Amino acid sequence: MTRLLVAAFGLGVFAGCSTGADLLDAAAERYVELAWALDAHDPGYVDAYLGTRRPEPAPRALEVIEDDVSRLLAKLGGTPASPRKRFLRGQLTALHARTRELRGESLSFDEELEALYGVTLPPLGEPEVQAVHARLDELLPGDATLLARYTAYQRQTIVAVDELDELVTKALEKCRRRTLQHVELPEGERVDVEYVRGKPWAAYHVYRGELRSVVQINQDVAWTPRDVLESVCHESYPGHHTLTVLAETELVRRRGLKEFSVQTLPSPYGWRLEALASRGAELALDEGERNEIDRLGLRLRPIAADGARRYLEGRLDRVGTVLWLEKHALMPDAWGFLRFVDRYRGYVMAYAERAWSETDDPWKRWGELARRDDEIS
């Protein structure tokens, strides 16, 4: 087996010394302090901490944080080009942009994606939507609307609340077993499960440190067995938990790369983690565990993201967005999805990113991405 995910951000080139290494170490330590300083103004900005002792920086006003980041970026500009420099520059650029947003600066949707995540995404083409709808219309015959037929199909296997825990436990075991066939995990890693209500998401990964995670499952959600399996894979194996424990053991503990001790959501690193975790279900599920309708359901995710884009760009108001999502993304709980969009804004687009084509061998493609140096920037 190989530690595929350890190199997921092109970090093999960090081994050994290079000119400006001391400055990069100092910049990394400073970046961690500034991330925590911003978290005091924007709770949840730091989504996970992988270090042994959390920094406690003195309180800083937003304008001071902005100035500090600007100076650090200027100092970083004097170091030789390297993947590590690109990573730090991307993270600091995102931190600077988020600080400006909190101070009242307004960014367009495309400006926000570029500044916070370092990505540009073209709008979804109408033919893609029509192709998915046309095939679902064939597979789900009837006189009702396509939304009604697709919703009825999904609700055929809704799990009772008192059966949810057993299903989640089995899903967790299955995802871990299949991941261990391809990825070596550190000794002592563990995932526990908590059940919650009243959240804008279906499931969430919380890292507790020391290789331990909690996957929170929202009991307000109408769960199907397939949804449970996909969500558990996303949040645990080979998704967020796997990515996080390998980052802690290899990058933070062994290599001493302090910049990886904080995982921030609105950043290029946060986007890459989410995009890779979103491929978790594809990695851990057998092809036979999805029928054609379920595979088409995966193709509805970019359509939902396009609806979020229209909303965030101001092209649709709240009611108009719900109607659009119901019609085009076949989303029965569009109001709930919109609450998630309100909280996480452009970050939701990461869930729709395609890391490989449907003709690729998923584990093989994962390994290829894991070894590409440019995946870090």
C-alpha positions in Angstrom: 0.0 0.0 0.0 1.0 3.6 -0.4 0.3 6.8 1.5 -1.6 8.3 -1.5 -3.2 11.1 0.4 -0.1 12.3 2.1 1.2 13.7 -1.2 -2.3 15.0 -2.2 -1.0 18.5 -2.1 2.3 18.0 -3.9 4.4 17.9 -0.7 7.1 15.4 -1.6 9.2 18.3 -2.9 9.3 19.8 0.6 11.8 17.2 1.9 15.3 18.7 2.5 16.5 22.2 2.8 16.2 25.0 0.3 17.1 28.7 0.1 14.6 30.7 2.1 13.5 27.7 4.1 13.8 29.6 7.4 11.7 32.4 6.0 9.0 30.0 4.9 9.0 28.4 8.3 8.5 31.8 9.9 5.8 32.7 7.4 4.0 29.5 8.1 4.0 30.1 11.9 2.8 33.6 11.3 0.1 32.4 9.0 -1.3 30.1 11.7 -1.4 32.9 14.2 -3.2 35.2 11.7 -5.7 32.4 10.9 -6.6 32.1 14.6 -6.7 35.9 14.9 -9.3 36.1 12.1 -11.2 33.2 13.6 -11.9 35.4 16.7 -13.9 37.7 14.3 -15.2 34.9 12.1 -16.0 31.9 14.3 -15.5 28.7 12.4 -12.9 30.2 10.0 -10.5 27.6 11.3 -12.4 24.4 10.7 -9.8 22.0 12.2 -6.6 22.3 14.1 -3.9 19.6 13.8 -1.2 20.9 16.1 -0.4 19.9 19.7 -1.0 23.3 21.3 -3.4 25.9 19.9 -1.9 29.3 19.5 -3.5 32.1 21.5 -2.6 35.3 19.7 -3.4 38.7 21.2 -6.7 40.2 20.0 -6.3 42.1 16.8 -8.6 44.5 15.0 -9.5 43.5 11.4 -7.6 46.3 9.9 -4.5 45.2 11.8 -4.9 41.6 10.6 -5.3 43.0 7.0 -2.1 45.0 7.3 -0.2 42.1 8.9 -1.2 39.8 6.0 -0.2 42.4 3.4 3.3 42.7 5.0 3.7 38.9 5.2 2.8 38.5 1.6 5.3 41.1 0.6 8.1 39.3 2.6 7.0 36.0 1.0 7.5 37.5 -2.4 11.2 37.6 -1.8 11.6 33.8 -1.5 12.4 31.5 -4.4 9.5 29.9 -6.2 8.4 26.6 -4.8 5.2 24.6 -4.2 5.3 25.5 -0.5 5.6 29.2 -1.3 2.6 28.9 -3.7 0.6 27.2 -1.0 1.3 29.8 1.6 0.7 32.6 -0.9 -2.7 31.1 -1.8 -3.7 30.7 1.8 -2.6 34.2 2.8 -4.3 35.7 -0.2 -7.5 34.0 0.9 -7.1 35.2 4.5 -6.6 38.8 3.2 -9.7 38.6 1.1 -11.8 37.2 3.9 -10.6 40.0 6.2 -11.6 42.6 3.6 -15.1 41.0 3.3 -15.6 41.2 7.1 -14.6 44.8 6.9 -17.4 45.4 4.4 -15.8 45.1 1.0 -18.2 43.5 -1.5 -16.8 41.0 -4.0 -18.6 39.7 -7.0 -19.2 35.9 -7.2 -16.3 35.4 -9.6 -14.0 37.7 -7.6 -14.8 35.7 -4.4 -14.0 32.4 -6.0 -10.7 33.7 -7.3 -9.7 35.5 -4.1 -10.7 32.9 -1.6 -10.2 29.7 -3.5 -8.0 30.5 -6.4 -10.4 29.0 -8.9 -12.5 30.2 -11.9 -15.6 28.2 -12.8 -17.6 28.6 -16.0 -21.4 28.5 -15.7 -23.1 25.2 -16.4 -24.3 24.7 -19.9 -28.0 24.3 -20.6 -27.5 21.1 -22.7 -26.0 19.4 -19.7 -29.2 20.0 -17.7 -31.4 18.9 -20.5 -29.4 15.6 -21.0 -29.8 14.6 -17.4 -33.5 15.5 -17.4 -34.2 13.6 -20.6 -32.7 10.4 -19.3 -34.4 10.6 -15.9 -37.7 11.2 -17.7 -37.1 7.9 -19.6 -36.2 6.0 -16.4 -39.0 7.4 -14.3 -42.2 7.1 -16.4 -45.4 8.7 -15.3 -47.7 11.7 -15.6 -46.4 13.6 -12.6 -43.7 16.2 -12.9 -40.2 15.0 -13.1 -39.5 16.5 -9.6 -42.4 14.5 -8.2 -41.3 11.3 -9.8 -37.7 11.7 -8.8 -38.7 12.6 -5.2 -40.9 9.5 -5.0 -38.1 7.4 -6.2 -35.8 8.7 -3.5 -38.3 8.3 -0.8 -38.9 4.6 -1.5 -36.2 3.7 0.9 -36.3 6.4 3.6 -34.7 5.1 6.8 -36.6 5.2 10.0 -34.9 7.2 12.8 -34.6 4.2 15.0 -32.7 2.3 12.2 -30.3 5.1 11.4 -27.6 4.3 13.9 -27.2 0.7 12.8 -27.0 1.8 9.2 -24.4 4.5 9.9 -22.3 2.0 11.9 -22.4 -0.5 9.0 -21.5 2.3 6.5 -18.6 3.4 8.6 -17.2 -0.1 8.8 -17.6 -0.6 5.0 -16.0 2.7 4.1 -13.0 2.0 6.4 -12.5 -1.5 5.2 -12.5 -0.5 1.5 -10.2 2.4 2.2 -7.7 0.3 4.0 -7.3 -1.8 0.8 -5.7 1.2 -0.8 -4.4 3.6 1.9 -2.3 3.0 5.0 -3.7 4.7 8.0 -1.8 5.6 11.2 -2.1 3.5 14.3 -4.8 4.7 16.7 -7.0 6.7 14.3 -10.7 6.6 15.1 -14.0 8.0 14.1 -17.0 8.3 16.4 -20.6 9.3 15.5 -22.9 11.9 17.0 -26.5 12.7 16.1 -27.6 16.3 15.9 -30.6 18.4 14.8 -31.2 21.9 13.5 -28.2 22.1 11.3 -28.0 23.5 7.7 -26.1 20.4 6.5 -26.8 16.6 6.4 -23.4 15.5 7.9 -20.3 17.2 9.2 -16.7 16.1 10.1 -15.3 17.5 13.3 -11.6 16.8 14.1 -10.9 16.4 17.8 -7.1 16.0 17.4 -4.8 13.1 18.2 -6.1 11.2 15.1 -9.7 11.2 16.4 -12.7 12.6 14.5 -16.5 12.8 15.1 -18.9 12.5 12.2 -22.1 14.4 13.1 -25.3 13.1 11.4 -28.3 15.4 11.2 -31.4 13.5 12.2 -33.7 16.1 10.6 -32.6 14.8 7.2 -34.7 12.1 5.3 -31.9 9.6 4.9 -31.8 6.7 2.3 -29.3 3.9 2.7 -27.3 5.2 -0.4 -27.2 8.7 1.1 -25.9 7.4 4.4 -23.2 5.5 2.7 -22.1 8.4 0.5 -22.1 10.9 3.4 -20.2 8.6 5.7 -17.6 8.0 3.0 -17.3 11.7 2.4 -16.9 12.6 6.1 -14.7 9.7 7.2 -13.0 7.1 4.9 -11.5 8.1 2.5 -12.8 11.6 3.0 -12.2 14.3 5.6 -11.0 12.0 8.5 -8.6 10.2 6.3 -7.2 13.4 4.7 -6.9 15.0 8.1 -5.1 12.3 10.1 -2.6 11.7 7.3 -2.0 15.4 7.1 -1.3 15.5 10.9 1.0 12.5 11.0 3.0 13.2 7.8 2.9 16.9 7.2 2.6 18.5 10.7 4.3 15.9 13.0 6.9 14.3 10.8 7.8 17.2 8.4 7.0 20.1 10.7 5.0 22.0 8.1 3.0 24.3 10.5 0.9 25.8 7.7 -1.0 22.5 7.6 -1.9 22.6 11.3 -4.9 24.8 10.4 -7.6 23.8 8.0 -9.6 26.9 6.9 -12.8 26.5 4.9 -12.6 29.7 2.7 -9.2 29.0 1.2 -7.6 27.0 -1.6 -6.6 24.3 0.8 -10.2 24.1 2.2 -11.5 23.8 -1.4 -9.1 21.0 -2.3 -10.0 19.1 0.8 -13.7 19.4 0.1 -13.3 18.4 -3.6 -11.2 15.4 -2.7 -13.6 14.3 0.1 -16.5 14.7 -2.3 -14.9 12.0 -4.4 -14.8 9.7 -1.3 -18.0 7.9 -2.1 -16.8 7.2 -5.7 -13.7 5.7 -4.3 -15.3 3.5 -1.6 -18.4 2.4 -3.4 -18.6 -0.4 -5.9 -20.1 0.6 -9.2 -22.8 -2.0 -8.7 -24.0 -0.2 -5.7 -25.3 2.6 -7.9 -28.0 2.1 -10.5 -28.3 4.5 -13.4 -30.8 6.8 -11.6 -28.3 7.2 -8.7 -25.5 8.0 -11.1 -27.6 10.6 -12.8 -28.3 12.0 -9.3 -24.6 12.7 -9.0 -24.8 14.8 -12.2 -27.6 16.9 -10.5 -25.0 18.3 -8.0 -23.4 20.7 -10.5 -26.9 21.8 -11.5 -27.6 22.6 -7.8 -24.3 24.5 -7.6 -25.3 26.5 -10.7 -28.5 27.5 -8.9 -26.4 28.6 -5.9 -24.3 30.6 -8.3 -27.3 32.4 -9.7 -28.5 33.3 -6.2 -25.1 34.5 -5.0 -24.7 36.6 -8.2 -28.1 38.3 -7.5 -29.7 37.0 -10.7 -32.4 35.2 -8.7 -34.0 36.2 -5.4 -34.6 33.7 -2.6 -38.0 32.4 -3.8 -36.9 32.4 -7.5 -33.8 30.3 -6.5 -36.0 27.7 -4.7 -38.2 27.4 -7.8 -35.2 27.2 -10.0 -33.6 24.4 -7.9 -36.9 22.5 -7.8 -37.2 22.6 -11.5 -33.6 22.1 -12.7 -31.8 20.4 -9.9 -34.9 18.3 -8.9 -34.3 19.3 -5.3 -37.3 18.8 -3.0 -35.6 20.5 0.0 -34.4 23.6 -1.8 -35.1 25.8 1.2 -32.7 23.7 3.3 -30.0 23.8 0.6 -30.4 27.6 0.4 -29.7 27.9 4.2 -26.5 26.0 3.5 -25.6 28.4 0.7 -26.3 31.4 2.9 -23.8 30.1 5.5 -21.0 28.9 3.1 -21.5 30.9 -0.1 -19.2 30.0 -2.9 -17.6 27.1 -1.0 -20.6 25.0 -2.0 -19.2 24.9 -5.6 -16.4 22.6 -4.4 -18.9 19.8 -3.9 -19.6 19.8 -7.6 -16.0 19.8 -8.8 -15.1 16.8 -10.9 -11.7 15.5 -10.1 -11.8 12.8 -12.8 -14.1 11.6 -15.6 -16.6 8.8 -15.3 -14.4 6.6 -17.5 -11.4 6.8 -15.1 -10.5 4.1 -12.5 -11.3 6.2 -9.4 -8.4 4.9 -7.1 -5.9 5.1 -10.0 -7.0 8.7 -10.7 -6.9 9.6 -7.0 -3.3 8.3 -6.9 -2.4 10.4 -10.0 -3.8 13.5 -8.4 -2.1 12.8 -5.2 1.3 12.8 -6.9 0.9 16.0 -8.9 2.8 19.0 -7.6 0.5 21.5 -9.1 -2.4 20.2 -7.0 -1.1 22.3 -4.1 -1.6 25.7 -5.7 
